[in-house]
Amino acid sequence: MGDDHSQVEQNRSVLVQAIGGAQAGLVAIGAAHSANVACVETSEEGVIEGVDGLVTTVPDLALLGLGADCAVVTFADIESGVVAIAHSGWQGLVKGILSASVHQMCSQGAAPESIQAHIGPSICGQCYEVDSERAAQVAAVAPSAVFESRGKYGIDIALGAVSQLSELGVVAISSGECTSESTRHFSYRRDGTTGRQGAAIVLRKAPA
């Protein structure tokens, strides 16, 4: 999705149609590489700045997250009627955005063992080389996400997310796709240009 406002609005309209509509509107993550999570009940704000997680119990209110090499993670507790979305890169792993999102869901009635999470495409450890300081920060909270070979370090965002969610008792499934290796996805690390893919989640009402 590009930065031009009209193009962004058009893309969001296409997205809403693709997911079968969202009568209550759409709310997007502003993304600040934080552990901030907002509970939303209306689409009036459009994009909520300064947060990397959104939670709702409102049917037909779409939650949208965008990312290039970071993972967009969707969460659903169908039994309790709570859904969420989070944006997480290496900073999100370190700061705890996934844990914060799960805890916010639980404050709305969800239970970790009933939550299912899906981790979207993100950059893999072989493609995401980092310095030793950044690797150490991630290793402290998600050791399985860090790779070392011949004095070089890499971070696998999806593996870190799976690890952290599993520790919370949440069932997590990864798409297994690397944004840098894929020809279908944007990757800032690969291209050095803007452009993001997204994921959305909507809570649907149970049939009467």
C-alpha positions as CSV (number, residue, x, y, z in Angstrom):
1,M,0.0,0.0,0.0
2,G,1.5,3.3,-1.0
3,D,1.6,6.6,0.9
4,D,-0.7,8.6,-1.4
5,H,-3.9,9.3,0.6
6,S,-6.4,8.5,-2.2
7,Q,-4.6,5.3,-3.0
8,V,-4.6,4.3,0.6
9,E,-8.3,4.9,0.9
10,Q,-8.9,3.0,-2.3
11,N,-6.8,0.1,-1.0
12,R,-8.7,0.0,2.3
13,S,-12.0,0.0,0.4
14,V,-10.8,-3.0,-1.7
15,L,-9.7,-4.7,1.5
16,V,-13.1,-4.2,3.2
17,Q,-14.8,-5.7,0.2
18,A,-12.3,-8.7,0.1
19,I,-13.1,-9.6,3.7
20,G,-16.8,-9.5,3.2
21,G,-17.6,-6.0,4.4
22,A,-17.3,-4.3,7.7
23,Q,-20.5,-2.5,8.6
24,A,-19.0,-0.9,11.7
25,G,-16.1,0.5,9.7
26,L,-12.3,0.0,9.8
27,V,-9.6,1.0,12.4
28,A,-5.9,0.8,11.6
29,I,-2.8,0.6,13.7
30,G,-0.6,3.7,13.6
31,A,2.5,1.6,14.3
32,A,5.1,3.2,16.6
33,H,7.2,0.1,17.5
34,S,5.7,0.2,21.0
35,A,3.9,-2.1,23.4
36,N,0.8,0.1,23.4
37,V,-2.6,-1.5,22.8
38,A,-5.9,0.3,22.3
39,C,-9.4,-1.2,22.9
40,V,-11.6,0.1,20.1
41,E,-15.4,0.4,19.8
42,T,-15.8,2.7,16.8
43,S,-14.1,3.4,13.6
44,E,-14.3,7.2,14.0
45,E,-10.5,7.6,14.7
46,G,-9.6,5.8,11.5
47,V,-5.9,5.3,12.3
48,I,-4.9,5.2,16.0
49,E,-1.4,6.6,16.2
50,G,1.1,5.6,18.8
51,V,-0.2,2.0,19.2
52,D,0.9,-1.3,17.8
53,G,-2.1,-3.4,18.9
54,L,-5.9,-3.1,18.6
55,V,-8.5,-5.1,20.4
56,T,-12.3,-5.1,20.0
57,T,-15.5,-7.0,20.9
58,V,-17.6,-5.1,18.4
59,P,-19.0,-7.2,15.6
60,D,-18.2,-6.1,12.0
61,L,-15.5,-3.6,13.1
62,A,-12.4,-4.4,11.0
63,L,-9.0,-4.1,12.6
64,L,-6.1,-3.4,10.2
65,G,-2.3,-3.7,10.6
66,L,0.4,-3.0,8.0
67,G,4.0,-4.1,7.8
68,A,6.9,-4.6,5.4
69,D,9.4,-6.8,7.2
70,C,7.6,-6.7,10.6
71,A,4.9,-9.3,11.3
72,V,1.2,-8.5,11.5
73,V,-0.4,-10.9,14.0
74,T,-4.1,-11.5,14.2
75,F,-5.8,-13.0,17.2
76,A,-9.2,-14.5,17.8
77,D,-11.1,-15.9,20.7
78,I,-14.3,-17.0,19.1
79,E,-15.8,-18.4,22.3
80,S,-15.5,-15.1,24.1
81,G,-16.1,-12.8,21.1
82,V,-12.8,-10.9,21.3
83,V,-10.4,-10.3,18.4
84,A,-7.1,-8.3,18.1
85,I,-4.3,-7.4,15.7
86,A,-0.7,-6.5,16.5
87,H,2.3,-5.1,14.6
88,S,5.6,-6.6,15.7
89,G,9.2,-6.3,14.5
90,W,12.3,-6.8,16.7
91,Q,11.3,-3.9,18.9
92,G,7.9,-5.3,19.4
93,L,9.4,-8.6,20.6
94,V,11.7,-6.8,23.0
95,K,9.0,-4.4,24.3
96,G,6.3,-7.1,24.6
97,I,3.5,-6.0,22.2
98,L,2.3,-9.6,21.7
99,S,2.0,-10.2,25.5
100,A,0.3,-6.8,25.9
101,S,-2.2,-7.6,23.2
102,V,-3.1,-10.9,24.8
103,H,-3.5,-9.3,28.2
104,Q,-5.8,-6.7,26.7
105,M,-7.9,-9.4,25.1
106,C,-8.1,-11.2,28.5
107,S,-9.3,-7.9,30.1
108,Q,-12.2,-8.1,27.6
109,G,-13.1,-11.6,28.5
110,A,-10.8,-13.8,26.4
111,A,-8.7,-16.7,27.7
112,P,-5.2,-17.5,26.5
113,E,-6.0,-21.2,25.8
114,S,-9.0,-20.1,23.6
115,I,-7.0,-17.6,21.5
116,Q,-5.8,-18.6,18.1
117,A,-3.1,-16.4,16.6
118,H,-1.8,-16.2,13.0
119,I,1.5,-14.6,12.2
120,G,1.7,-13.0,8.8
121,P,4.7,-12.9,6.5
122,S,7.9,-11.3,8.0
123,I,11.6,-11.3,7.5
124,C,13.5,-14.4,8.3
125,G,16.7,-14.8,10.3
126,Q,18.9,-15.4,7.2
127,C,17.7,-12.2,5.6
128,Y,17.7,-10.0,8.7
129,E,21.3,-9.5,9.7
130,V,21.7,-7.3,12.8
131,D,24.5,-6.2,15.1
132,S,25.3,-8.1,18.3
133,E,23.6,-5.5,20.6
134,R,20.3,-5.9,18.8
135,A,20.7,-9.6,18.8
136,A,21.3,-9.7,22.5
137,Q,18.2,-7.6,23.2
138,V,16.0,-10.1,21.3
139,A,17.8,-13.1,22.7
140,A,16.9,-11.9,26.2
141,V,13.1,-12.2,25.4
142,A,13.0,-14.7,22.6
143,P,16.2,-16.8,22.3
144,S,14.8,-19.0,19.5
145,A,14.5,-15.9,17.2
146,V,18.3,-15.3,17.1
147,F,20.7,-17.0,14.8
148,E,24.5,-16.8,14.9
149,S,26.9,-18.0,12.2
150,R,30.5,-17.1,11.9
151,G,30.2,-14.1,14.1
152,K,27.1,-12.7,12.3
153,Y,23.7,-12.5,13.8
154,G,20.2,-12.7,12.4
155,I,16.7,-12.3,13.8
156,D,13.6,-14.3,12.7
157,I,10.6,-12.2,13.7
158,A,8.1,-15.1,13.2
159,L,10.0,-17.6,15.3
160,G,10.2,-15.0,18.1
161,A,6.5,-14.4,17.9
162,V,5.6,-18.1,18.0
163,S,7.9,-18.5,21.0
164,Q,6.5,-15.6,23.0
165,L,2.9,-16.6,22.3
166,S,3.4,-20.2,23.1
167,E,4.8,-19.1,26.5
168,L,1.5,-17.4,27.1
169,G,-0.5,-20.5,26.2
170,V,-1.7,-19.1,22.9
171,V,-1.9,-21.4,19.8
172,A,0.1,-19.6,17.1
173,I,0.5,-20.5,13.5
174,S,3.0,-18.7,11.2
175,S,2.6,-18.2,7.5
176,G,6.2,-19.3,7.0
177,E,6.8,-16.7,4.3
178,C,9.8,-14.4,4.4
179,T,9.1,-10.9,3.1
180,S,12.6,-10.5,1.8
181,E,12.7,-13.7,-0.2
182,S,9.1,-13.5,-1.5
183,T,8.3,-11.8,-4.8
184,R,4.7,-11.2,-3.5
185,H,5.6,-9.0,-0.6
186,F,7.1,-5.7,0.2
187,S,10.4,-5.7,2.1
188,Y,12.1,-2.5,3.3
189,R,15.3,-4.4,4.1
190,R,15.4,-5.8,0.5
191,D,14.2,-2.8,-1.5
192,G,14.8,0.2,0.7
193,T,11.6,1.8,-0.4
194,T,8.1,2.3,1.0
195,G,5.2,-0.1,0.5
196,R,3.5,-2.4,3.0
197,Q,1.2,-5.4,3.0
198,G,-1.5,-5.8,5.6
199,A,-3.8,-8.1,7.5
200,A,-7.2,-7.5,8.9
201,I,-9.5,-9.3,11.2
202,V,-13.3,-8.9,11.8
203,L,-15.5,-10.4,14.5
204,R,-18.7,-11.7,12.9
205,K,-22.0,-12.1,14.7
206,A,-23.2,-15.7,15.3
207,P,-26.2,-16.6,13.2
208,A,-29.4,-16.0,14.9
